[in-house]
Amino acid sequence: MAPSGLRSPDDTPSPPGGTAPGPATLAGMTGGEGSPGEPPTPEGGGAGGGMTAMLGQALQTVMKMELQMTQLARQFPAAAPPLDSAREGLRQAVNGLRAATRQVMTSPGQPEPPAPTIGG
């Protein structure tokens, strides 16, 4: 038996009812509120709140990735040029996500365009 505080894969708790978690749960997209399939309502709510929360989550993810690229470039100097290039692309993504978040927050009353048709 493993000492307390250490866990092995055999020691992990199984979900109730014996069912495995869905893809959204595994991807970290658990909804804390609302019905299944709805994004969680951000603090403050309001118009555009769901989109703002989604953009904020994407922004945090990209910022973490940018930091990881910096750390990897320091750890692997031979790979620094392509990692720096990737980091620069992530920096542009951060700027774009911030601009999108500002747009959603300053124009909350604008309806979202219809979703594109998928398939043919």
Buried (B, 14 or more C-beta within 10 A) or exposed (E): EEEEEEEEEEEEEEEEEEEEEEEEEEEEEEBEEEEEEEBBBBEEEEEBBBBBBBBBBBBEBBBEBBEBBBEBBEEEEEEBEEBBEBBEBBBEBBEEBBEBBEBBBEEEEEEEEEEEEEEE
